[in-house]
Amino acid sequence: MHNPVGDARRGAVAAGDSHTANAAGDVLADGGNAFDAVLAGLFTACIAEPVLCSLGGGGFLLAQPGPERGGVQGTGDAVLYDFFCQTPGRLLPVDELEFLPVHADFGSAQQEFHIGMGAVAVPGLVAGAFAIHADLCTLPMARLVEPAVALARGGVALASLQSFILEAVAPIMQWSAESRALYDSPSRPEATLRPGETLALPALAELLEALAREGAGLFYRGEVAQAIAAANRDCGGAVSLDDLESYRVVRRLPLTRRFGEVEIMGNPAPSSGGPLLAFTLGLLAETELGLGTEYVRQLAVAMELTDQARRAAGLNHGSDQARVASLLSEPFMAEYLEQMPGRAGKTGGTTHISVVDRMGNAAALSVSNGEGCGHILPIGNVMLNNMLGEEDLNPNGFFQWQANSRITSMMSPTLVRRKNGGTLALGSGGSNRIRSAILQVLLNHLCLGMSLEDAVTAPRIHMDRQLLHLEGGHDGAAVRQLAAEFPAHQIWPERNFFFGGVHGAAFDPDSDNFTAAGDPRRGGSVA
């Protein structure tokens, strides 16, 4: 879950499952750097966290190379690897697409998703992994897939959280016969795998070994690409072989903002999550923050104002550099700052893996498969994504996307750089709760002086379409005041998966200490 790692020799890892974290930790122990480790964790998460991570999805890596990799901390040499999903090159008539709603049940909340081959976008995860490997890694790809291959071939005893997620999205995981064969429980007919039951994906092990030998071309031009294109052609999808062959990883300059004495780097346009997180931090940078009822109220107001600003700046219609520049401009922010309580005088479905190492490298990697489209590829046991069926990623309605363009995302891998060269890498799953989860961990740690562990486990709030969600654990007086001020609210009785899962890892060169914290809401584990 969470743990200070003061005696670590090579680095620290925080991730959403112990197998994921241990795979990354073992690579560090073998002499790999943070980027080797984060890829080993990524491949392992495809088995250990099967709903959240798949070769059929996409994501982002925010990478800070240390001096030994040609970077010098503090000089802006970080890079954002965008390997998120891409829209197909053509939009077919809606009546030709396989696209249907299903309902997931997370216990305290239900959510509608859309699946079928018509919900599939061009996957970028494999291309991203190979681009990161070529630029930043030191160990051969065959070594980095080893933990995932062993787990996929031998089987993994499913963690309780992963079983809970499978059950929540059972209508997707049981939609096709091929998926049922992999994810149905042997002990309970018509139910998904229970905690402790074994998930084995031997075909995925074979595919990972083949990718390590042959490279990303196998996935984008070779046998796997042919299988993806055929499945789309036969089952009502829009992704073609041309779409796969033309997919490219995009390297971007991170969105960088000063916050007090530190520099915070995040995911730039066309991401929405990074710019909106930067906006909220900007509102709070000039607010006097302190523990107690008023602090929670300030958070709620800042989140509500950010939602208003998102609409006013046009980010609901897509995120680009011009809209982000407008959102973060001083004249635009000034209107919203005036509405912040406690202003100071002017005298300021996703998983995540964070890795830092002794060489000064830091990796914050967030990936997603949505919830999956329900189809399993005949090669590799791979479930393709359903990004074109994600309401959060299509705020203006389905089938309104622009052809051959990178899909916006709420994923917000984040790096914090300190003046002494110290680095904190963090990120979260949780759809549109991602930015609010990361925001609160940053504020707890940087402003309120909490340890990284306490900052991650502290209770959270989230504002969504003028509905305030209050997680269990807040002071009773704060809950009563917020309930009175925000009549549209929901009180959650205890810590909940709904509020994201922030996994963070940090290195302090002054004390020569590593620290890692995994969020217990989402199976947090450290190595």
VEXDREN-2710 file (C-alpha; in Angstrom, 1 decimal):
% VEXDREN-2710
k/r/px/py/pz
1/MET/0.0/0.0/0.0
2/HIS/2.3/2.8/1.2
3/ASN/5.7/2.8/2.7
4/PRO/8.7/5.0/3.2
5/VAL/11.7/3.5/1.4
6/GLY/14.5/5.2/3.2
7/ASP/17.1/2.5/2.7
8/ALA/16.5/1.8/-1.0
9/ARG/19.8/1.6/-2.9
10/ARG/18.7/2.2/-6.5
11/GLY/15.2/3.8/-6.6
12/ALA/11.6/3.5/-5.6
13/VAL/8.3/2.4/-7.2
14/ALA/4.7/3.0/-6.5
15/ALA/2.0/1.2/-8.5
16/GLY/-1.5/-0.2/-8.5
17/ASP/-0.6/-3.8/-7.7
18/SER/2.2/-5.7/-6.0
19/HIS/3.1/-7.7/-9.1
20/THR/3.4/-4.4/-11.1
21/ALA/5.5/-2.7/-8.4
22/ASN/7.7/-5.8/-7.9
23/ALA/8.4/-6.2/-11.6
24/ALA/9.6/-2.6/-11.7
25/GLY/11.6/-3.0/-8.5
26/ASP/13.4/-6.1/-9.7
27/VAL/14.5/-4.3/-12.8
28/LEU/15.9/-1.5/-10.7
29/ALA/17.7/-4.1/-8.6
30/ASP/19.2/-5.6/-11.8
31/GLY/20.8/-2.2/-12.7
32/GLY/18.0/-0.8/-14.9
33/ASN/17.0/2.8/-14.7
34/ALA/13.6/4.3/-13.9
35/PHE/12.5/4.0/-17.5
36/ASP/13.5/0.3/-17.7
37/ALA/11.6/-0.2/-14.5
38/VAL/8.4/1.6/-15.6
39/LEU/8.2/-0.4/-18.8
40/ALA/8.6/-3.7/-16.9
41/GLY/5.8/-2.5/-14.6
42/LEU/3.6/-1.5/-17.6
43/PHE/3.9/-4.9/-19.3
44/THR/3.2/-6.7/-16.0
45/ALA/0.1/-4.5/-15.3
46/CYS/-1.4/-6.0/-18.5
47/ILE/-1.9/-9.2/-16.5
48/ALA/-2.0/-8.1/-12.9
49/GLU/-4.4/-5.2/-13.6
50/PRO/-6.3/-6.6/-16.7
51/VAL/-9.2/-4.2/-16.9
52/LEU/-7.0/-1.1/-16.4
53/CYS/-4.1/-1.9/-18.7
54/SER/-3.9/-3.6/-22.1
55/LEU/-1.7/-3.6/-25.1
56/GLY/-4.9/-2.5/-26.9
57/GLY/-5.0/0.9/-25.0
58/GLY/-2.8/4.0/-24.7
59/GLY/-1.3/6.4/-22.3
60/PHE/1.4/9.0/-21.4
61/LEU/4.8/9.0/-19.8
62/LEU/6.2/12.2/-18.3
63/ALA/9.9/11.6/-18.2
64/GLN/12.7/13.5/-16.4
65/PRO/16.1/12.2/-17.6
66/GLY/18.9/12.6/-15.1
67/PRO/22.3/13.9/-15.9
68/GLU/23.6/10.5/-17.0
69/ARG/20.9/10.3/-19.7
70/GLY/21.8/13.7/-21.1
71/GLY/19.5/15.8/-19.0
72/VAL/20.3/18.3/-16.3
73/GLN/17.6/18.8/-13.7
74/GLY/16.0/22.2/-13.6
75/THR/16.7/23.1/-17.2
76/GLY/13.4/22.0/-18.7
77/ASP/14.6/18.9/-20.3
78/ALA/11.7/16.7/-19.4
79/VAL/9.6/15.2/-22.1
80/LEU/6.0/14.0/-22.4
81/TYR/5.5/10.9/-24.5
82/ASP/2.0/10.9/-25.9
83/PHE/1.0/7.4/-27.0
84/PHE/-2.7/7.8/-26.3
85/CYS/-5.3/6.5/-28.7
86/GLN/-6.0/8.1/-32.1
87/THR/-9.3/8.5/-33.9
88/PRO/-9.7/6.4/-37.1
89/GLY/-9.0/8.1/-40.4
90/ARG/-12.7/7.9/-41.4
91/LEU/-16.0/8.0/-39.6
92/LEU/-18.3/5.3/-40.9
93/PRO/-22.1/5.7/-41.0
94/VAL/-23.4/5.2/-37.5
95/ASP/-25.7/2.4/-38.6
96/GLU/-22.6/0.4/-39.8
97/LEU/-20.9/0.6/-36.4
98/GLU/-21.2/-1.9/-33.6
99/PHE/-21.8/0.5/-30.6
100/LEU/-24.0/-0.3/-27.6
101/PRO/-24.4/0.8/-24.0
102/VAL/-23.7/-1.3/-20.9
103/HIS/-23.9/-0.4/-17.3
104/ALA/-21.1/-0.9/-14.7
105/ASP/-21.9/-1.2/-11.0
106/PHE/-19.2/0.1/-8.6
107/GLY/-21.4/-0.4/-5.6
108/SER/-21.9/3.2/-4.5
109/ALA/-22.0/4.4/-8.1
110/GLN/-23.3/3.2/-11.4
111/GLN/-22.0/4.3/-14.8
112/GLU/-22.9/3.8/-18.4
113/PHE/-20.2/2.9/-20.9
114/HIS/-20.4/2.1/-24.6
115/ILE/-18.6/-0.9/-26.1
116/GLY/-18.4/-2.8/-29.3
117/MET/-16.0/-2.5/-32.2
118/GLY/-17.4/0.9/-33.1
119/ALA/-16.0/2.2/-29.8
120/VAL/-12.4/1.2/-30.6
121/ALA/-9.8/3.8/-31.3
122/VAL/-6.3/3.2/-32.7
123/PRO/-4.2/1.9/-29.8
124/GLY/-0.8/3.5/-29.0
125/LEU/0.5/1.6/-26.0
126/VAL/2.9/-0.7/-27.9
127/ALA/4.3/2.2/-30.0
128/GLY/4.8/4.2/-26.8
129/ALA/6.7/1.4/-25.1
130/PHE/9.1/1.0/-28.0
131/ALA/9.7/4.8/-28.4
132/ILE/10.5/5.1/-24.6
133/HIS/12.8/2.1/-24.9
134/ALA/14.7/3.5/-27.8
135/ASP/15.2/6.9/-26.2
136/LEU/15.7/6.3/-22.5
137/CYS/16.2/2.6/-21.5
138/THR/19.4/0.7/-20.9
139/LEU/18.3/-2.9/-20.7
140/PRO/17.1/-5.1/-23.7
141/MET/13.4/-5.3/-24.3
142/ALA/13.5/-9.1/-23.7
143/ARG/14.5/-8.4/-20.1
144/LEU/11.8/-5.9/-19.6
145/VAL/9.0/-8.3/-20.7
146/GLU/10.3/-11.2/-18.6
147/PRO/8.2/-10.6/-15.5
148/ALA/5.0/-10.1/-17.5
149/VAL/5.8/-13.2/-19.6
150/ALA/6.3/-15.4/-16.5
151/LEU/3.1/-14.1/-14.9
152/ALA/1.0/-14.5/-18.0
153/ARG/2.2/-18.0/-18.6
154/GLY/2.1/-19.2/-15.0
155/GLY/-1.0/-17.3/-14.0
156/VAL/-1.6/-14.6/-11.4
157/ALA/-3.8/-15.0/-8.3
158/LEU/-6.2/-12.1/-8.8
159/ALA/-6.0/-9.4/-6.1
160/SER/-9.2/-8.4/-4.4
161/LEU/-9.3/-5.0/-6.0
162/GLN/-8.8/-6.4/-9.5
163/SER/-11.6/-8.9/-8.9
164/PHE/-13.8/-6.1/-7.7
165/ILE/-13.1/-4.2/-11.0
166/LEU/-13.8/-7.3/-13.1
167/GLU/-17.1/-7.7/-11.3
168/ALA/-18.0/-4.1/-11.7
169/VAL/-17.5/-4.2/-15.5
170/ALA/-18.8/-7.8/-15.9
171/PRO/-21.2/-6.8/-18.7
172/ILE/-18.0/-6.0/-20.7
173/MET/-15.8/-8.8/-19.6
174/GLN/-18.5/-11.3/-20.3
175/TRP/-19.8/-9.8/-23.5
176/SER/-18.1/-12.2/-25.9
177/ALA/-17.4/-15.9/-25.6
178/GLU/-13.7/-15.3/-26.0
179/SER/-13.7/-12.9/-23.0
180/ARG/-15.8/-15.2/-20.9
181/ALA/-13.3/-18.0/-21.5
182/LEU/-10.6/-15.9/-19.9
183/TYR/-12.4/-14.0/-17.2
184/ASP/-15.2/-16.2/-15.9
185/SER/-14.8/-17.8/-12.5
186/PRO/-14.3/-21.6/-12.5
187/SER/-16.1/-21.8/-9.1
188/ARG/-19.2/-19.6/-9.8
189/PRO/-20.9/-20.0/-13.2
190/GLU/-21.7/-16.7/-14.9
191/ALA/-19.5/-14.7/-12.4
192/THR/-16.1/-13.2/-13.1
193/LEU/-12.9/-14.3/-11.4
194/ARG/-13.0/-14.2/-7.6
195/PRO/-10.2/-12.9/-5.4
196/GLY/-7.4/-15.5/-5.4
197/GLU/-8.6/-17.3/-8.5
198/THR/-6.0/-17.6/-11.3
199/LEU/-5.9/-15.5/-14.4
200/ALA/-3.6/-17.0/-17.0
201/LEU/-2.9/-15.4/-20.4
202/PRO/-0.4/-17.7/-22.2
203/ALA/-1.2/-16.2/-25.6
204/LEU/-0.2/-12.8/-24.2
205/ALA/3.1/-14.3/-23.0
206/GLU/3.8/-15.4/-26.6
207/LEU/2.9/-12.1/-28.0
208/LEU/5.2/-10.2/-25.6
209/GLU/8.1/-12.4/-26.5
210/ALA/7.4/-11.9/-30.2
211/LEU/7.3/-8.2/-29.7
212/ALA/10.6/-8.2/-27.9
213/ARG/12.1/-10.1/-30.8
214/GLU/10.5/-8.3/-33.7
215/GLY/9.6/-4.8/-32.5
216/ALA/6.5/-2.6/-32.7
217/GLY/6.1/-3.3/-36.4
218/LEU/4.5/-6.6/-35.5
219/PHE/1.7/-4.7/-33.9
220/TYR/1.3/-1.9/-36.4
221/ARG/2.1/-3.5/-39.7
222/GLY/2.4/-7.3/-39.2
223/GLU/0.2/-10.1/-38.0
224/VAL/-1.3/-8.2/-35.0
225/ALA/-2.2/-5.3/-37.2
226/GLN/-3.9/-7.6/-39.7
227/ALA/-5.9/-9.1/-36.9
228/ILE/-7.0/-5.7/-35.6
229/ALA/-8.0/-4.5/-39.0
230/ALA/-9.9/-7.7/-39.8
231/ALA/-11.8/-7.6/-36.5
232/ASN/-12.9/-4.0/-37.2
233/ARG/-13.9/-4.8/-40.8
234/ASP/-15.9/-7.9/-39.8
235/CYS/-17.5/-6.6/-36.6
236/GLY/-18.5/-3.0/-37.3
237/GLY/-15.4/-1.0/-36.4
238/ALA/-13.6/1.9/-38.1
239/VAL/-9.9/1.2/-37.5
240/SER/-8.1/0.2/-40.6
241/LEU/-4.7/-1.1/-41.5
242/ASP/-3.8/2.4/-42.7
243/ASP/-4.7/3.8/-39.3
244/LEU/-2.4/1.4/-37.6
245/GLU/0.5/1.9/-40.0
246/SER/0.3/5.7/-39.7
247/TYR/0.1/5.8/-35.9
248/ARG/3.0/7.9/-34.3
249/VAL/4.1/8.6/-30.8
250/VAL/4.2/12.4/-30.2
251/ARG/6.9/13.9/-27.9
252/ARG/5.8/17.1/-26.3
253/LEU/7.2/19.7/-24.0
254/PRO/5.4/19.3/-20.6
255/LEU/3.1/22.0/-19.3
256/THR/5.2/23.7/-16.6
257/ARG/4.0/26.0/-13.9
258/ARG/5.7/27.4/-10.8
259/PHE/3.9/26.7/-7.5
260/GLY/5.5/28.3/-4.5
261/GLU/9.1/27.0/-4.3
262/VAL/8.7/24.1/-6.7
263/GLU/8.1/23.5/-10.4
264/ILE/5.2/21.3/-11.4
265/MET/5.2/19.7/-14.8
266/GLY/2.1/18.1/-16.3
267/ASN/0.4/16.8/-19.5
268/PRO/0.0/19.5/-22.1
269/ALA/-2.7/19.9/-24.9
270/PRO/-4.3/18.0/-26.4
271/SER/-4.7/16.6/-22.9
272/SER/-7.4/18.3/-20.8
273/GLY/-6.4/17.0/-17.4
274/GLY/-3.0/18.7/-17.2
275/PRO/-4.2/22.2/-18.1
276/LEU/-7.2/22.0/-15.8
277/LEU/-5.0/20.8/-12.9
278/ALA/-2.6/23.7/-13.6
279/PHE/-5.6/26.1/-13.6
280/THR/-6.8/24.9/-10.2
281/LEU/-3.3/25.1/-8.7
282/GLY/-3.2/28.7/-10.0
283/LEU/-6.4/29.5/-8.2
284/LEU/-5.0/28.0/-4.9
285/ALA/-1.5/29.5/-5.3
286/GLU/-2.8/32.8/-4.1
287/THR/-5.0/31.4/-1.3
288/GLU/-4.0/31.0/2.3
289/LEU/-4.4/27.3/3.0
290/GLY/-4.6/25.6/6.3
291/LEU/-6.1/22.4/7.8
292/GLY/-9.7/22.5/8.7
293/THR/-13.2/23.3/7.4
294/GLU/-12.2/26.4/5.4
295/TYR/-9.5/24.4/3.5
296/VAL/-12.1/21.9/2.3
297/ARG/-14.5/24.7/1.3
298/GLN/-11.7/26.4/-0.7
299/LEU/-11.0/23.1/-2.5
300/ALA/-14.7/22.7/-3.4
301/VAL/-15.0/26.3/-4.7
302/ALA/-11.7/25.9/-6.7
303/MET/-13.0/22.7/-8.3
304/GLU/-16.4/24.4/-9.2
305/LEU/-14.6/27.4/-10.7
306/THR/-12.4/25.1/-12.7
307/ASP/-15.4/23.4/-14.2
308/GLN/-16.8/26.8/-15.2
309/ALA/-13.5/27.9/-16.7
310/ARG/-13.3/24.6/-18.7
311/ARG/-16.5/25.5/-20.4
312/ALA/-15.7/29.2/-20.8
313/ALA/-12.3/28.5/-22.4
314/GLY/-13.8/26.0/-24.8
315/LEU/-12.0/22.9/-23.5
316/ASN/-15.2/21.0/-23.7
317/HIS/-14.8/21.2/-27.5
318/GLY/-11.2/19.9/-27.4
319/SER/-7.9/21.0/-25.9
320/ASP/-5.3/22.7/-28.1
321/GLN/-2.5/25.2/-27.4
322/ALA/-4.6/28.3/-28.1
323/ARG/-7.3/27.3/-25.7
324/VAL/-4.8/26.2/-23.0
325/ALA/-3.0/29.5/-23.4
326/SER/-6.3/31.4/-22.9
327/LEU/-7.3/29.3/-19.9
328/LEU/-3.9/29.9/-18.1
329/SER/-3.6/33.6/-19.1
330/GLU/-3.6/36.2/-16.3
331/PRO/-6.6/38.1/-17.5
332/PHE/-8.7/35.0/-17.8
333/MET/-7.6/33.6/-14.4
334/ALA/-8.1/37.0/-12.7
335/GLU/-11.9/36.7/-13.1
336/TYR/-12.0/33.4/-11.3
337/LEU/-9.4/34.4/-8.7
338/GLU/-11.8/37.2/-7.5
339/GLN/-14.3/34.5/-6.6
340/MET/-11.9/32.4/-4.5
341/PRO/-12.5/32.5/-0.7
342/GLY/-9.6/33.3/1.5
343/ARG/-7.4/35.0/-1.1
344/ALA/-4.1/36.1/0.2
345/GLY/-2.7/39.5/-0.3
346/LYS/-0.6/39.8/-3.5
347/THR/2.7/40.0/-1.5
348/GLY/0.4/33.4/-4.5
349/GLY/-11.3/2.9/-16.6
350/THR/-6.8/4.0/-15.7
351/THR/-3.7/3.0/-13.7
352/HIS/-0.5/4.7/-12.9
353/ILE/3.2/3.8/-12.1
354/SER/5.7/6.2/-10.6
355/VAL/9.5/5.4/-10.5
356/VAL/12.5/7.5/-9.4
357/ASP/16.1/6.3/-9.3
358/ARG/19.4/7.4/-7.9
359/MET/20.7/8.7/-11.3
360/GLY/18.1/11.5/-11.2
361/ASN/15.7/9.9/-13.6
362/ALA/11.9/10.1/-12.8
363/ALA/9.1/8.4/-14.7
364/ALA/5.3/9.1/-14.2
365/LEU/3.3/6.8/-16.5
366/SER/-0.5/6.7/-16.8
367/VAL/-2.2/4.2/-19.1
368/SER/-5.8/3.2/-19.8
369/ASN/-7.8/0.8/-21.9
370/GLY/-11.0/2.6/-21.1
371/GLU/-13.0/-0.4/-19.9
372/GLY/-12.4/-2.4/-23.0
373/CYS/-14.7/-2.9/-26.0
374/GLY/-15.7/-6.5/-25.2
375/HIS/-13.8/-8.1/-28.1
376/ILE/-10.6/-10.2/-27.6
377/LEU/-8.1/-10.4/-30.4
378/PRO/-7.4/-13.9/-31.6
379/ILE/-3.7/-13.1/-31.2
380/GLY/-2.4/-12.4/-27.7
381/ASN/-5.6/-12.5/-25.6
382/VAL/-5.6/-8.7/-26.0
383/MET/-8.8/-6.7/-25.4
384/LEU/-9.1/-3.6/-27.5
385/ASN/-10.0/-0.2/-26.0
386/ASN/-13.4/1.6/-26.0
387/MET/-12.1/5.2/-26.1
388/LEU/-14.6/6.3/-28.7
389/GLY/-17.3/5.1/-26.3
390/GLU/-16.1/7.1/-23.3
391/GLU/-18.4/9.9/-22.3
392/ASP/-15.7/11.8/-20.5
393/LEU/-13.6/11.8/-23.7
394/ASN/-16.5/12.8/-25.9
395/PRO/-18.2/15.7/-24.0
396/ASN/-20.0/16.9/-27.1
397/GLY/-21.5/13.6/-27.9
398/PHE/-20.4/10.4/-29.6
399/PHE/-19.4/10.3/-33.3
400/GLN/-18.5/14.0/-33.2
401/TRP/-14.7/13.4/-33.3
402/GLN/-12.4/14.7/-35.9
403/ALA/-10.8/12.0/-38.1
404/ASN/-7.2/11.0/-37.5
405/SER/-6.6/13.1/-34.4
406/ARG/-5.3/12.4/-31.0
407/ILE/-8.0/11.9/-28.4
408/THR/-8.0/14.3/-25.4
409/SER/-7.5/12.7/-22.0
410/MET/-7.9/13.4/-18.3
411/MET/-4.8/11.4/-17.6
412/SER/-2.3/13.7/-15.8
413/PRO/1.1/12.2/-15.1
414/THR/2.9/14.8/-13.0
415/LEU/6.4/15.6/-11.9
416/VAL/7.5/18.0/-9.1
417/ARG/11.0/19.4/-9.2
418/ARG/12.6/21.0/-6.2
419/LYS/15.4/23.5/-6.1
420/ASN/17.8/20.9/-4.6
421/GLY/17.2/18.5/-7.5
422/GLY/14.7/16.4/-5.6
423/THR/11.9/14.9/-7.7
424/LEU/8.4/13.6/-7.0
425/ALA/6.6/11.6/-9.7
426/LEU/2.9/10.9/-9.3
427/GLY/-0.3/10.3/-11.1
428/SER/-3.7/8.6/-10.7
429/GLY/-6.4/6.6/-12.3
430/GLY/-10.0/7.7/-12.0
431/SER/-11.4/9.3/-15.2
432/ASN/-12.5/12.8/-14.5
433/ARG/-11.5/12.4/-10.8
434/ILE/-7.8/12.2/-11.8
435/ARG/-7.0/15.9/-11.6
436/SER/-8.8/16.4/-8.3
437/ALA/-7.0/13.4/-6.7
438/ILE/-3.6/14.6/-7.8
439/LEU/-4.4/18.2/-6.8
440/GLN/-5.3/17.2/-3.3
441/VAL/-2.2/15.0/-2.8
442/LEU/0.0/17.9/-4.1
443/LEU/-1.6/20.4/-1.7
444/ASN/-1.5/18.0/1.2
445/HIS/2.2/17.4/0.7
446/LEU/3.5/20.7/-0.6
447/CYS/1.3/23.2/1.3
448/LEU/0.1/21.4/4.4
449/GLY/3.3/19.6/5.2
450/MET/1.9/16.0/5.2
451/SER/4.2/13.1/4.5
452/LEU/3.7/11.6/1.0
453/GLU/2.0/8.6/2.7
454/ASP/-0.4/10.8/4.7
455/ALA/-1.0/13.1/1.7
456/VAL/-2.2/10.1/-0.4
457/THR/-4.4/8.5/2.2
458/ALA/-6.1/11.7/3.4
459/PRO/-9.9/12.0/2.6
460/ARG/-10.8/13.7/-0.6
461/ILE/-13.6/15.7/-2.3
462/HIS/-14.6/15.9/-5.9
463/MET/-16.8/18.4/-7.8
464/ASP/-18.6/17.0/-10.9
465/ARG/-21.2/19.0/-12.8
466/GLN/-22.1/20.9/-9.6
467/LEU/-22.5/17.7/-7.6
468/LEU/-20.0/17.7/-4.6
469/HIS/-18.7/14.3/-3.6
470/LEU/-17.4/14.0/0.0
471/GLU/-15.3/11.0/0.9
472/GLY/-15.5/9.5/4.4
473/GLY/-13.0/10.8/6.9
474/HIS/-13.6/14.5/6.8
475/ASP/-14.3/16.4/10.0
476/GLY/-18.0/16.5/10.8
477/ALA/-18.1/20.3/11.0
478/ALA/-16.6/20.5/7.5
479/VAL/-19.1/18.0/6.1
480/ARG/-22.1/19.9/7.6
481/GLN/-20.9/23.3/6.3
482/LEU/-20.2/22.0/2.8
483/ALA/-23.6/20.1/2.7
484/ALA/-25.3/23.4/3.6
485/GLU/-23.3/25.4/1.0
486/PHE/-23.6/22.8/-1.8
487/PRO/-27.1/21.3/-1.6
488/ALA/-26.3/18.9/-4.5
489/HIS/-23.9/16.6/-2.7
490/GLN/-23.2/12.9/-2.0
491/ILE/-21.5/11.7/1.2
492/TRP/-19.4/8.5/0.8
493/PRO/-19.1/6.6/4.1
494/GLU/-15.5/5.6/3.7
495/ARG/-12.4/5.7/1.4
496/ASN/-13.5/4.7/-2.1
497/PHE/-12.2/3.6/-5.5
498/PHE/-14.3/6.4/-6.9
499/PHE/-11.8/9.1/-5.7
500/GLY/-8.9/7.8/-7.8
501/GLY/-5.7/6.1/-6.9
502/VAL/-2.6/8.3/-6.6
503/HIS/0.7/6.4/-6.6
504/GLY/3.8/8.6/-6.0
505/ALA/7.6/8.1/-5.7
506/ALA/10.2/10.7/-4.6
507/PHE/13.9/11.1/-4.2
508/ASP/15.6/13.7/-1.9
509/PRO/19.3/14.1/-2.8
510/ASP/20.0/16.1/0.4
511/SER/19.0/13.1/2.7
512/ASP/19.8/10.5/0.0
513/ASN/16.3/9.1/0.7
514/PHE/13.6/7.5/-1.5
515/THR/10.0/7.6/-0.5
516/ALA/7.1/5.8/-2.2
517/ALA/3.3/5.8/-1.5
518/GLY/0.7/3.7/-3.1
519/ASP/-3.0/4.5/-2.8
520/PRO/-5.0/1.9/-0.9
521/ARG/-8.1/3.0/-2.7
522/ARG/-6.6/1.3/-5.8
523/GLY/-4.4/-1.5/-4.6
524/GLY/-1.4/0.7/-4.0
525/SER/1.9/-1.2/-3.7
526/VAL/5.5/0.0/-3.5
527/ALA/8.9/-1.5/-4.2
END
